[in-house]
């Protein structure tokens, strides 16, 4: 809890007032469940109130791709972003998109959910425009991480995605108070129009 509170203070100092916590949900590695995240967020909210930290935290998950994700969402085993029932943050393998990815994302669309590809700048989408077009056709969108946007190698590509309307949220990739901090203030000046309005979403920021 001490680290979480320190991260919250750091986020508030940089201008964040709303945050979605997006812990990894990876079967066999980080098997976090919806109920676990909801309990943890409730505990954090209480601690934030007791400490007088003006940060509103919402529950979410960064879900590793698996063919059974739609089924697990339907069974309420996994969380949508903010638990709002609107968008699903999904992590794809960096080496390439897995078999049946289009079927799974299309199924999410039939459930009235928006698939959002997590930290897309780390995937093959950076160099594969045909794959990017397939992502667009299935109705999915992208999340990018704040720090790599400042890297010259990816900045141009991410800028193209933003201008094309592919990016709906930007993540801090906050993992602690050291190198990977929960800070978005620098990138807001670059891409402040992403998602229509800026409210940080903890792992990510975008329309709330």
N, CA, C and O of each residue as an XYZ file, in Angstrom:
832
protein
N       0.821     -1.208      0.000
C       0.000      0.000      0.000
C       0.860      1.266      0.000
O       0.487      2.273     -0.602
N       2.013      1.214      0.676
C       2.877      2.390      0.726
C       3.319      2.817     -0.676
O       3.330      4.007     -0.990
N       3.682      1.846     -1.514
C       4.095      2.174     -2.880
C       2.937      2.755     -3.668
O       3.117      3.716     -4.417
N       1.748      2.183     -3.510
C       0.572      2.679     -4.214
C       0.278      4.125     -3.840
O      -0.038      4.941     -4.706
N       0.378      4.445     -2.557
C       0.131      5.814     -2.108
C       1.204      6.766     -2.625
O       0.904      7.902     -2.992
N       2.455      6.305     -2.653
C       3.525      7.141     -3.189
C       3.315      7.412     -4.673
O       3.544      8.527     -5.141
N       2.878      6.393     -5.416
C       2.580      6.573     -6.832
C       1.416      7.527     -7.020
O       1.426      8.352     -7.933
N       0.414      7.418     -6.162
C      -0.751      8.302     -6.249
C      -0.342      9.756     -6.026
O      -0.794     10.649     -6.744
N       0.511      9.992     -5.035
C       0.977     11.359     -4.786
C       1.748     11.893     -5.991
O       1.591     13.052     -6.375
N       2.575     11.047     -6.578
C       3.368     11.454     -7.743
C       2.454     11.786     -8.917
O       2.685     12.765     -9.627
N       1.423     10.980     -9.123
C       0.483     11.229    -10.216
C      -0.268     12.537    -10.005
O      -0.437     13.318    -10.941
N      -0.716     12.774     -8.779
C      -1.443     14.009     -8.471
C      -0.548     15.229     -8.674
O      -0.989     16.242     -9.217
N       0.690     15.134     -8.244
C       1.627     16.251     -8.412
C       1.859     16.585     -9.873
O       2.170     17.727    -10.209
N       1.708     15.587    -10.751
C       1.916     15.834    -12.182
C       0.627     16.255    -12.883
O       0.631     16.498    -14.089
N      -0.479     16.343    -12.133
C      -1.713     16.843    -12.716
C      -2.830     15.832    -12.886
O      -3.921     16.196    -13.325
N      -2.591     14.582    -12.553
C      -3.610     13.545    -12.711
C      -4.631     13.629    -11.582
O      -4.278     13.833    -10.420
N      -5.903     13.468    -11.943
C      -6.970     13.458    -10.939
C      -7.835     12.210    -11.023
O      -8.519     11.870    -10.058
N      -7.815     11.525    -12.153
C      -8.584     10.295    -12.334
C      -7.651      9.233    -12.918
O      -6.868      9.520    -13.824
N      -7.735      8.021    -12.402
C      -6.814      6.975    -12.835
C      -7.514      5.622    -12.887
O      -8.298      5.286    -11.999
N      -7.228      4.854    -13.924
C      -7.679      3.467    -13.997
C      -6.479      2.568    -13.715
O      -5.479      2.610    -14.432
N      -6.588      1.761    -12.676
C      -5.528      0.803    -12.361
C      -5.658     -0.383    -13.299
O      -6.729     -0.983    -13.394
N      -4.578     -0.729    -13.996
C      -4.641     -1.795    -15.001
C      -3.588     -2.866    -14.729
O      -2.641     -2.995    -15.504
N      -3.726     -3.630    -13.659
C      -2.781     -4.719    -13.415
C      -2.873     -5.775    -14.500
O      -3.922     -5.954    -15.118
N      -1.779     -6.468    -14.725
C      -1.760     -7.532    -15.718
C      -2.713     -8.659    -15.325
O      -2.843     -9.001    -14.150
N      -3.363     -9.216    -16.315
C      -4.169    -10.420    -16.126
C      -3.652    -11.448    -17.121
O      -4.065    -11.469    -18.281
N      -2.737    -12.307    -16.652
C      -2.090    -13.297    -17.504
C      -2.229    -14.652    -16.830
O      -1.678    -14.880    -15.753
N      -2.955    -15.533    -17.459
C      -3.169    -16.856    -16.872
C      -1.832    -17.570    -16.678
O      -1.008    -17.626    -17.591
N      -1.628    -18.116    -15.471
C      -0.412    -18.842    -15.170
C       0.741    -17.974    -14.704
O       1.719    -18.497    -14.171
N       0.658    -16.653    -14.890
C       1.734    -15.748    -14.494
C       1.225    -14.691    -13.521
O       1.715    -14.583    -12.397
N       0.233    -13.908    -13.964
C      -0.442    -12.938    -13.109
C      -1.945    -13.186    -13.221
O      -2.648    -12.442    -13.905
N      -2.436    -14.220    -12.557
C      -3.847    -14.603    -12.710
C      -4.796    -13.745    -11.881
O      -5.602    -14.272    -11.114
N      -4.706    -12.423    -12.031
C      -5.587    -11.541    -11.273
C      -7.021    -11.681    -11.773
O      -7.265    -11.785    -12.975
N      -7.952    -11.682    -10.845
C      -9.368    -11.810    -11.190
C     -10.082    -10.482    -10.972
O      -9.564     -9.570    -10.327
N     -11.266    -10.404    -11.519
C     -12.083     -9.197    -11.355
C     -12.303     -8.896     -9.877
O     -12.130     -7.756     -9.446
N     -12.676     -9.892     -9.108
C     -12.976     -9.681     -7.687
C     -11.743     -9.211     -6.923
O     -11.850     -8.363     -6.038
N     -10.572     -9.757     -7.258
C      -9.341     -9.340     -6.590
C      -9.049     -7.861     -6.845
O      -8.691     -7.122     -5.928
N      -9.206     -7.441     -8.095
C      -8.925     -6.048     -8.438
C      -9.935     -5.119     -7.778
O      -9.562     -4.060     -7.273
N     -11.199     -5.500     -7.774
C     -12.224     -4.666     -7.149
C     -11.938     -4.472     -5.665
O     -12.076     -3.365     -5.145
N     -11.541     -5.542     -4.983
C     -11.225     -5.434     -3.550
C     -10.016     -4.532     -3.329
O     -10.013     -3.688     -2.434
N      -8.981     -4.723     -4.161
C      -7.767     -3.930     -4.004
C      -8.040     -2.450     -4.256
O      -7.514     -1.593     -3.546
N      -8.854     -2.148     -5.257
C      -9.166     -0.753     -5.556
C      -9.992     -0.135     -4.431
O      -9.789      1.029     -4.088
N     -10.908     -0.887     -3.859
C     -11.684     -0.375     -2.723
C     -10.766     -0.036     -1.552
O     -10.939      0.997     -0.905
N      -9.788     -0.903     -1.276
C      -8.842     -0.651     -0.194
C      -8.003      0.590     -0.484
O      -7.740      1.394      0.410
N      -7.583      0.737     -1.746
C      -6.786      1.900     -2.122
C      -7.608      3.178     -2.023
O      -7.111      4.202     -1.555
N      -8.843      3.126     -2.455
C      -9.706      4.311     -2.349
C      -9.832      4.774     -0.902
O      -9.767      5.970     -0.618
N     -10.010      3.831      0.001
C     -10.134      4.166      1.413
C      -8.848      4.800      1.931
O      -8.882      5.785      2.669
N      -7.695      4.214      1.529
C      -6.412      4.760      1.963
C      -6.178      6.159      1.389
O      -5.645      7.027      2.080
N      -6.566      6.381      0.155
C      -6.425      7.701     -0.458
C      -7.255      8.740      0.293
O      -6.806      9.864      0.520
N      -8.448      8.359      0.668
C      -9.309      9.272      1.411
C      -8.715      9.594      2.782
O      -8.718     10.746      3.216
N      -8.208      8.563      3.456
C      -7.615      8.774      4.776
C      -6.380      9.664      4.709
O      -6.115     10.436      5.631
N      -5.616      9.553      3.605
C      -4.402     10.339      3.438
C      -4.654     11.704      2.813
O      -3.744     12.527      2.707
N      -5.889     11.937      2.403
C      -6.222     13.215      1.792
C      -5.614     13.422      0.425
O      -5.308     14.553      0.048
N      -5.433     12.345     -0.328
C      -4.854     12.437     -1.678
C      -5.988     12.553     -2.689
O      -6.796     11.630     -2.797
N      -6.079     13.654     -3.433
C      -7.217     13.901     -4.342
C      -7.109     13.156     -5.672
O      -6.967     13.765     -6.732
N      -7.179     11.833     -5.593
C      -7.087     11.000     -6.793
C      -8.224      9.996     -6.779
O      -8.419      9.283     -5.795
N      -8.976      9.940     -7.870
C     -10.058      8.968     -7.995
C      -9.553      7.796     -8.839
O      -9.136      7.976     -9.983
N      -9.597      6.606     -8.264
C      -9.058      5.407     -8.924
C     -10.204      4.478     -9.314
O     -11.114      4.219     -8.527
N     -10.135      3.988    -10.540
C     -11.122      3.057    -11.063
C     -10.450      1.719    -11.357
O      -9.249      1.679    -11.624
N     -11.203      0.634    -11.313
C     -10.617     -0.687    -11.563
C     -10.529     -1.019    -13.046
O     -11.366     -0.592    -13.840
N      -9.517     -1.777    -13.405
C      -9.356     -2.250    -14.784
C      -8.327     -3.359    -14.818
O      -7.810     -3.773    -13.780
N      -8.034     -3.838    -16.013
C      -7.003     -4.862    -16.201
C      -6.389     -4.724    -17.581
O      -7.042     -4.284    -18.527
N      -5.127     -5.106    -17.682
C      -4.494     -5.288    -18.983
C      -4.490     -6.794    -19.231
O      -3.694     -7.529    -18.645
N      -5.376     -7.237    -20.095
C      -5.667     -8.657    -20.260
C      -4.825     -9.243    -21.392
O      -4.869     -8.761    -22.524
N      -4.069    -10.274    -21.079
C      -3.282    -10.962    -22.108
C      -4.226    -11.677    -23.069
O      -5.217    -12.273    -22.647
N      -3.914    -11.616    -24.366
C      -4.773    -12.248    -25.357
C      -4.936    -13.733    -25.070
O      -3.978    -14.437    -24.751
N      -6.174    -14.183    -25.191
C      -6.509    -15.595    -25.088
C      -7.857    -15.786    -25.781
O      -8.718    -14.911    -25.689
N      -8.059    -16.899    -26.467
C      -9.332    -17.113    -27.165
C     -10.550    -17.093    -26.248
O     -11.670    -16.870    -26.709
N     -10.338    -17.328    -24.936
C     -11.486    -17.388    -24.034
C     -11.785    -16.053    -23.337
O     -12.616    -16.007    -22.430
N     -11.120    -14.972    -23.750
C     -11.365    -13.673    -23.109
C     -12.829    -13.245    -23.192
O     -13.385    -12.826    -22.177
N     -13.484    -13.332    -24.365
C     -14.908    -12.941    -24.400
C     -15.764    -13.748    -23.422
O     -16.634    -13.197    -22.748
N     -15.511    -15.051    -23.353
C     -16.279    -15.901    -22.446
C     -16.031    -15.514    -20.992
O     -16.967    -15.479    -20.193
N     -14.786    -15.225    -20.646
C     -14.460    -14.862    -19.266
C     -15.026    -13.503    -18.897
O     -15.407    -13.275    -17.749
N     -15.083    -12.606    -19.859
C     -15.731    -11.318    -19.611
C     -17.230    -11.506    -19.378
O     -17.818    -10.884    -18.494
N     -17.834    -12.372    -20.184
C     -19.268    -12.638    -20.033
C     -19.578    -13.254    -18.679
O     -20.658    -13.044    -18.126
N     -18.625    -14.018    -18.142
C     -18.812    -14.632    -16.821
C     -18.385    -13.696    -15.687
O     -18.399    -14.086    -14.519
N     -18.008    -12.468    -16.029
C     -17.592    -11.468    -15.048
C     -16.348    -11.901    -14.267
O     -16.213    -11.616    -13.077
N     -15.450    -12.589    -14.960
C     -14.185    -12.988    -14.348
C     -13.094    -11.957    -14.621
O     -12.087    -11.913    -13.915
N     -13.296    -11.132    -15.642
C     -12.339    -10.104    -16.022
C     -13.027     -8.745    -16.036
O     -14.254     -8.646    -16.039
N     -12.200     -7.700    -16.045
C     -12.717     -6.335    -15.982
C     -12.561     -5.593    -17.299
O     -11.558     -5.744    -17.997
N     -13.558     -4.794    -17.629
C     -13.399     -3.801    -18.681
C     -12.711     -2.583    -18.074
O     -12.564     -2.500    -16.855
N     -12.298     -1.656    -18.894
C     -11.655     -0.441    -18.410
C     -12.605      0.332    -17.505
O     -13.703      0.715    -17.907
N     -12.155      0.550    -16.279
C     -12.967      1.296    -15.330
C     -14.176      0.549    -14.826
O     -14.943      1.088    -14.028
N     -14.369     -0.695    -15.275
C     -15.562     -1.481    -14.979
C     -16.807     -0.782    -15.524
O     -17.897     -0.879    -14.959
N     -16.610     -0.073    -16.640
C     -17.715      0.671    -17.251
C     -18.423     -0.115    -18.348
O     -19.454      0.322    -18.860
N     -17.875     -1.274    -18.710
C     -18.524     -2.081    -19.728
C     -18.431     -1.503    -21.121
O     -19.326     -1.709    -21.941
N     -17.345     -0.771    -21.405
C     -17.218     -0.108    -22.708
C     -16.007     -0.561    -23.503
O     -16.106     -0.764    -24.713
N     -14.859     -0.724    -22.841
C     -13.617     -1.032    -23.559
C     -12.821     -2.094    -22.813
O     -12.867     -2.192    -21.587
N     -12.082     -2.895    -23.602
C     -11.250     -3.969    -23.052
C      -9.808     -3.719    -23.461
O      -9.496     -3.684    -24.651
N      -8.928     -3.546    -22.481
C      -7.511     -3.337    -22.762
C      -6.846     -4.701    -22.897
O      -6.795     -5.467    -21.935
N      -6.337     -5.007    -24.091
C      -5.807     -6.342    -24.364
C      -4.360     -6.269    -24.834
O      -4.016     -5.483    -25.717
N      -3.530     -7.096    -24.233
C      -2.112     -7.151    -24.593
C      -1.862     -8.269    -25.598
O      -2.236     -9.419    -25.371
N      -1.227     -7.919    -26.703
C      -0.847     -8.896    -27.719
C       0.641     -9.240    -27.580
O       1.416     -8.411    -27.102
N       1.051    -10.437    -27.983
C       2.483    -10.766    -27.959
C       3.267     -9.794    -28.835
O       2.807     -9.423    -29.915
N       4.436     -9.385    -28.379
C       5.227     -8.417    -29.141
C       5.736     -8.993    -30.453
O       5.988     -8.248    -31.400
N       5.889    -10.314    -30.518
C       6.446    -10.941    -31.718
C       5.450    -11.038    -32.864
O       5.854    -11.191    -34.016
N       4.171    -10.952    -32.574
C       3.167    -11.071    -33.625
C       1.799    -11.358    -33.047
O       1.673    -11.799    -31.905
N       0.777    -11.106    -33.843
C      -0.583    -11.351    -33.378
C      -0.887    -12.846    -33.475
O      -0.546    -13.482    -34.472
N      -1.522    -13.409    -32.452
C      -1.745    -14.860    -32.420
C      -2.867    -15.315    -33.348
O      -3.648    -14.513    -33.860
N      -2.918    -16.613    -33.542
C      -3.968    -17.227    -34.350
C      -5.340    -16.863    -33.786
O      -5.540    -16.846    -32.571
N      -6.278    -16.573    -34.679
C      -7.672    -16.280    -34.337
C      -7.858    -14.918    -33.661
O      -8.919    -14.672    -33.087
N      -6.876    -14.038    -33.709
C      -7.039    -12.763    -33.028
C      -8.215    -11.979    -33.571
O      -8.923    -11.318    -32.812
N      -8.436    -12.044    -34.902
C      -9.549    -11.301    -35.477
C     -10.894    -11.826    -34.986
O     -11.807    -11.047    -34.714
N     -11.015    -13.151    -34.873
C     -12.265    -13.735    -34.382
C     -12.564    -13.277    -32.963
O     -13.704    -12.954    -32.630
N     -11.530    -13.254    -32.130
C     -11.726    -12.870    -30.731
C     -12.115    -11.397    -30.617
O     -13.026    -11.049    -29.866
N     -11.429    -10.540    -31.358
C     -11.750     -9.114    -31.286
C     -13.121     -8.826    -31.883
O     -13.849     -7.964    -31.391
N     -13.470     -9.548    -32.944
C     -14.800     -9.367    -33.527
C     -15.881     -9.804    -32.537
O     -16.934     -9.174    -32.446
N     -15.620    -10.875    -31.804
C     -16.597    -11.329    -30.807
C     -16.796    -10.270    -29.719
O     -17.912    -10.059    -29.244
N     -15.714     -9.614    -29.334
C     -15.841     -8.527    -28.362
C     -16.713     -7.398    -28.918
O     -17.511     -6.805    -28.192
N     -16.552     -7.112    -30.200
C     -17.374     -6.068    -30.826
C     -18.847     -6.458    -30.820
O     -19.710     -5.601    -30.634
N     -19.147     -7.744    -31.020
C     -20.549     -8.185    -30.990
C     -21.123     -8.079    -29.583
O     -22.343     -8.079    -29.413
N     -20.264     -7.990    -28.576
C     -20.696     -7.807    -27.182
C     -20.772     -6.325    -26.825
O     -20.919     -5.970    -25.655
N     -20.671     -5.460    -27.840
C     -20.677     -4.007    -27.648
C     -19.490     -3.531    -26.809
O     -19.606     -2.578    -26.039
N     -18.355     -4.202    -26.966
C     -17.134     -3.814    -26.285
C     -16.104     -3.360    -27.311
O     -16.033     -3.906    -28.411
N     -15.313     -2.369    -26.951
C     -14.257     -1.866    -27.826
C     -12.930     -2.500    -27.433
O     -12.429     -2.237    -26.340
N     -12.345     -3.334    -28.301
C     -11.009     -3.878    -28.011
C      -9.957     -2.788    -28.202
O      -9.937     -2.107    -29.228
N      -9.086     -2.629    -27.211
C      -8.007     -1.645    -27.276
C      -6.686     -2.391    -27.113
O      -6.448     -3.031    -26.089
N      -5.828     -2.304    -28.134
C      -4.541     -3.003    -28.113
C      -3.567     -2.239    -27.220
O      -3.221     -1.091    -27.502
N      -3.129     -2.883    -26.142
C      -2.248     -2.232    -25.174
C      -0.855     -2.002    -25.752
O      -0.353     -2.791    -26.553
N      -0.243     -0.890    -25.317
C       1.094     -0.437    -25.754
C       1.414     -0.932    -27.182
O       2.333     -1.718    -27.411
N       0.614     -0.432    -28.109
C       0.719     -0.872    -29.505
C       2.076     -0.573    -30.117
O       2.489     -1.237    -31.068
N       2.776      0.427    -29.578
C       4.088      0.782    -30.141
C       5.136     -0.292    -29.888
O       6.230     -0.234    -30.449
N       4.808     -1.284    -29.037
C       5.735     -2.383    -28.784
C       5.417     -3.612    -29.632
O       6.080     -4.642    -29.506
N       4.422     -3.508    -30.481
C       3.998     -4.647    -31.288
C       4.442     -4.487    -32.736
O       5.035     -3.478    -33.116
N       4.142     -5.499    -33.526
C       4.511     -5.468    -34.942
C       3.690     -4.452    -35.727
O       3.953     -4.229    -36.909
N       2.704     -3.836    -35.091
C       1.914     -2.816    -35.780
C       2.777     -1.637    -36.218
O       2.432     -0.932    -37.166
N       3.884     -1.423    -35.540
C       4.778     -0.320    -35.893
C       5.288     -0.458    -37.323
O       5.485      0.542    -38.014
N       5.500     -1.690    -37.766
C       6.077     -1.905    -39.099
C       5.127     -2.596    -40.080
O       5.440     -2.700    -41.266
N       3.982     -3.065    -39.606
C       3.071     -3.839    -40.461
C       1.778     -3.057    -40.710
O       0.826     -3.149    -39.935
N       1.758     -2.291    -41.797
C       0.584     -1.469    -42.094
C      -0.621     -2.307    -42.508
O      -1.765     -1.913    -42.281
N      -0.366     -3.448    -43.109
C      -1.479     -4.333    -43.477
C      -2.187     -4.848    -42.228
O      -3.416     -4.900    -42.185
N      -1.429     -5.223    -41.230
C      -2.014     -5.681    -39.975
C      -2.776     -4.558    -39.293
O      -3.849     -4.781    -38.731
N      -2.226     -3.353    -39.340
C      -2.912     -2.195    -38.765
C      -4.268     -1.989    -39.436
O      -5.254     -1.681    -38.767
N      -4.314     -2.157    -40.743
C      -5.584     -1.999    -41.452
C      -6.573     -3.086    -41.029
O      -7.772     -2.824    -40.944
N      -6.095     -4.284    -40.768
C      -6.972     -5.346    -40.287
C      -7.525     -5.012    -38.899
O      -8.687     -5.290    -38.604
N      -6.692     -4.420    -38.061
C      -7.143     -3.985    -36.732
C      -8.256     -2.953    -36.880
O      -9.257     -3.002    -36.166
N      -8.075     -2.027    -37.801
C      -9.104     -1.015    -38.041
C     -10.396     -1.646    -38.534
O     -11.485     -1.273    -38.100
N     -10.267     -2.601    -39.438
C     -11.453     -3.228    -40.024
C     -12.273     -4.002    -39.005
O     -13.498     -4.062    -39.105
N     -11.605     -4.592    -38.031
C     -12.339     -5.348    -37.014
C     -12.951     -4.414    -35.970
O     -13.741     -4.845    -35.131
N     -12.582     -3.140    -36.027
C     -13.177     -2.157    -35.125
C     -12.428     -1.946    -33.835
O     -12.990     -1.407    -32.882
N     -11.161     -2.358    -33.773
C     -10.354     -2.179    -32.567
C      -9.599     -0.850    -32.634
O      -9.481     -0.237    -33.695
N      -9.094     -0.423    -31.483
C      -8.313      0.801    -31.397
C      -7.036      0.539    -30.604
O      -6.799     -0.583    -30.156
N      -6.217      1.570    -30.432
C      -4.891      1.405    -29.849
C      -4.710      2.226    -28.576
O      -5.296      3.295    -28.408
N      -3.876      1.686    -27.686
C      -3.323      2.435    -26.568
C      -1.825      2.480    -26.770
O      -1.229      1.487    -27.187
N      -1.208      3.607    -26.485
C       0.242      3.705    -26.571
C       0.787      4.168    -25.229
O       0.069      4.754    -24.420
N       2.068      3.896    -25.006
C       2.708      4.223    -23.745
C       3.405      5.568    -23.852
O       4.003      5.878    -24.883
N       3.335      6.361    -22.804
C       3.820      7.735    -22.858
C       5.302      7.824    -23.198
O       5.675      8.568    -24.105
N       6.143      7.096    -22.502
C       7.586      7.276    -22.683
C       8.081      6.995    -24.089
O       8.858      7.794    -24.612
N       7.679      5.905    -24.733
C       8.192      5.660    -26.089
C       7.783      6.720    -27.105
O       8.401      6.836    -28.163
N       6.749      7.490    -26.793
C       6.330      8.537    -27.728
C       7.456      9.551    -27.916
O       7.557     10.179    -28.970
N       8.297      9.711    -26.904
C       9.393     10.659    -26.996
C      10.613     10.063    -27.685
O      11.610     10.755    -27.894
N      10.542      8.801    -28.032
C      11.638      8.138    -28.723
C      11.493      8.386    -30.228
O      10.434      8.121    -30.797
N      12.536      8.887    -30.866
C      12.442      9.245    -32.271
C      12.026      8.103    -33.176
O      11.385      8.323    -34.203
N      12.388      6.880    -32.802
C      12.098      5.726    -33.655
C      10.603      5.453    -33.757
O      10.122      5.016    -34.802
N       9.872      5.706    -32.687
C       8.441      5.386    -32.686
C       7.547      6.620    -32.733
O       6.358      6.523    -33.036
N       8.125      7.776    -32.433
C       7.314      8.990    -32.338
C       6.560      9.274    -33.631
O       5.381      9.627    -33.593
N       7.215      9.126    -34.757
C       6.577      9.429    -36.039
C       5.394      8.499    -36.294
O       4.328      8.945    -36.717
N       5.587      7.197    -36.034
C       4.519      6.225    -36.265
C       3.340      6.497    -35.343
O       2.189      6.492    -35.779
N       3.630      6.734    -34.067
C       2.547      7.017    -33.115
C       1.806      8.288    -33.513
O       0.583      8.363    -33.395
N       2.543      9.275    -33.978
C       1.895     10.495    -34.441
C       0.927     10.231    -35.584
O      -0.153     10.820    -35.632
N       1.306      9.356    -36.499
C       0.409      8.985    -37.603
C      -0.842      8.297    -37.067
O      -1.949      8.568    -37.533
N      -0.669      7.407    -36.089
C      -1.823      6.726    -35.505
C      -2.775      7.720    -34.846
O      -3.993      7.618    -34.985
N      -2.199      8.683    -34.129
C      -3.033      9.684    -33.449
C      -3.832     10.488    -34.464
O      -5.034     10.690    -34.294
N      -3.161     10.949    -35.526
C      -3.838     11.761    -36.539
C      -4.903     10.971    -37.278
O      -5.885     11.544    -37.751
N      -4.716      9.652    -37.384
C      -5.702      8.807    -38.067
C      -6.872      8.418    -37.161
O      -7.839      7.814    -37.624
N      -6.787      8.761    -35.874
C      -7.858      8.430    -34.951
C      -7.776      7.017    -34.387
O      -8.749      6.514    -33.824
N      -6.611      6.371    -34.538
C      -6.457      4.999    -34.051
C      -6.242      4.926    -32.541
O      -6.618      3.942    -31.903
N      -5.637      5.968    -31.971
C      -5.272      5.948    -30.552
C      -6.385      6.543    -29.713
O      -6.779      7.691    -29.921
N      -6.893      5.768    -28.767
C      -7.966      6.262    -27.894
C      -7.505      6.512    -26.474
O      -8.228      7.139    -25.700
N      -6.316      6.039    -26.107
C      -5.810      6.323    -24.771
C      -4.294      6.169    -24.732
O      -3.697      5.442    -25.527
N      -3.696      6.875    -23.783
C      -2.254      6.840    -23.607
C      -1.960      6.415    -22.178
O      -2.562      6.927    -21.234
N      -1.024      5.469    -22.020
C      -0.716      4.949    -20.700
C       0.603      5.470    -20.166
O       1.535      5.747    -20.921
N       0.664      5.600    -18.849
C       1.920      6.001    -18.212
C       2.874      4.822    -18.081
O       4.083      5.015    -17.959
N       2.338      3.595    -18.105
C       3.118      2.387    -17.826
C       3.739      2.468    -16.441
O       4.838      1.963    -16.212
N       3.023      3.109    -15.518
C       3.513      3.265    -14.167
C       3.597      1.938    -13.433
O       2.603      1.225    -13.295
N       4.808      1.614    -12.960
C       5.019      0.381    -12.205
C       5.583      0.652    -10.812
O       5.745     -0.274    -10.016
N       5.879      1.905    -10.519
C       6.453      2.230     -9.217
C       6.854      3.688     -9.178
O       6.386      4.487     -9.989
N       7.713      4.038     -8.244
C       8.134      5.431     -8.095
C       9.558      5.646     -8.619
O      10.126      6.727     -8.465
N      10.125      4.612     -9.234
C      11.472      4.713     -9.781
C      11.460      5.123    -11.241
O      10.979      6.202    -11.589
N      11.989      4.260    -12.092
C      12.135      4.620    -13.506
C      10.800      4.691    -14.225
O      10.596      5.592    -15.038
N       9.879      3.764    -13.952
C       8.594      3.722    -14.654
C       7.531      4.368    -13.769
O       6.777      3.686    -13.075
N       7.492      5.688    -13.810
C       6.634      6.466    -12.925
C       5.251      6.678    -13.536
O       5.113      6.646    -14.758
N       4.222      6.894    -12.709
C       2.861      7.122    -13.214
C       2.629      8.574    -13.598
O       1.755      9.237    -13.039
N       3.409      9.069    -14.548
C       3.368     10.484    -14.914
C       3.051     10.635    -16.395
O       3.641      9.963    -17.242
N       2.102     11.535    -16.696
C       1.679     11.745    -18.077
C       1.796     13.200    -18.517
O       1.521     13.513    -19.675
N       2.191     14.075    -17.635
C       2.118     15.505    -17.919
C       2.924     15.895    -19.157
O       2.496     16.775    -19.904
N       4.076     15.268    -19.397
C       4.896     15.649    -20.542
C       4.214     15.315    -21.861
O       4.248     16.105    -22.805
N       3.600     14.153    -21.919
C       2.998     13.731    -23.177
C       1.702     14.457    -23.465
O       1.282     14.531    -24.619
N       1.057     14.996    -22.435
C      -0.203     15.695    -22.665
C      -0.024     16.869    -23.599
O      -0.897     17.163    -24.416
N       1.120     17.545    -23.479
C       1.367     18.673    -24.354
C       1.533     18.263    -25.804
O       1.289     19.067    -26.703
N       1.949     17.012    -26.052
C       2.165     16.537    -27.411
C       0.883     16.032    -28.050
O       0.584     16.348    -29.201
N       0.121     15.236    -27.283
C      -1.043     14.570    -27.847
C      -2.271     14.778    -26.971
O      -3.001     13.832    -26.671
N      -2.490     16.017    -26.566
C      -3.584     16.323    -25.657
C      -4.961     16.066    -26.223
O      -5.932     16.071    -25.466
N      -5.092     15.841    -27.527
C      -6.406     15.600    -28.108
C      -6.792     14.147    -28.209
O      -7.885     13.831    -28.679
N      -5.921     13.253    -27.777
C      -6.223     11.829    -27.894
C      -7.467     11.492    -27.100
O      -7.589     11.862    -25.933
N      -8.402     10.780    -27.745
C      -9.585     10.334    -27.044
C     -10.612     11.415    -26.818
O     -11.665     11.143    -26.241
N     -10.344     12.640    -27.254
C     -11.339     13.681    -27.129
C     -11.180     14.537    -25.893
O     -11.380     15.749    -25.973
N     -10.829     13.964    -24.752
C     -10.595     14.738    -23.550
C      -9.528     14.030    -22.737
O      -9.315     12.827    -22.887
N      -8.857     14.785    -21.871
C      -7.767     14.192    -21.095
C      -8.180     13.962    -19.665
O      -8.397     14.906    -18.905
N      -8.288     12.690    -19.301
C      -8.405     12.292    -17.910
C      -7.508     11.072    -17.797
O      -7.631     10.138    -18.589
N      -6.623     11.069    -16.838
C      -5.678      9.970    -16.799
C      -6.368      8.686    -16.431
O      -7.316      8.662    -15.646
N      -5.878      7.638    -17.006
C      -6.430      6.325    -16.737
C      -5.283      5.398    -16.449
O      -5.033      4.475    -17.225
N      -4.655      5.584    -15.483
C      -3.739      4.851    -14.723
C      -2.822      3.963    -15.420
O      -1.775      4.518    -15.755
N      -2.895      3.118    -15.633
C      -2.247      2.610    -16.768
C      -2.503      3.475    -17.922
O      -1.617      3.593    -18.769
N      -3.670      4.123    -18.054
C      -3.991      4.798    -19.301
C      -4.726      6.092    -19.124
O      -5.227      6.404    -18.044
N      -4.785      6.848    -20.207
C      -5.556      8.069    -20.152
C      -6.344      8.209    -21.426
O      -5.881      7.818    -22.498
N      -7.532      8.763    -21.317
C      -8.380      8.908    -22.496
C      -9.797      9.232    -22.109
O     -10.033      9.734    -21.010
N     -10.755      8.960    -22.982
C     -12.138      9.329    -22.697
C     -12.683      8.530    -21.529
O     -12.499      7.315    -21.459
N     -13.344      9.202    -20.626
C     -13.900      8.557    -19.450
C     -15.413      8.692    -19.454
O     -16.078      8.209    -18.537
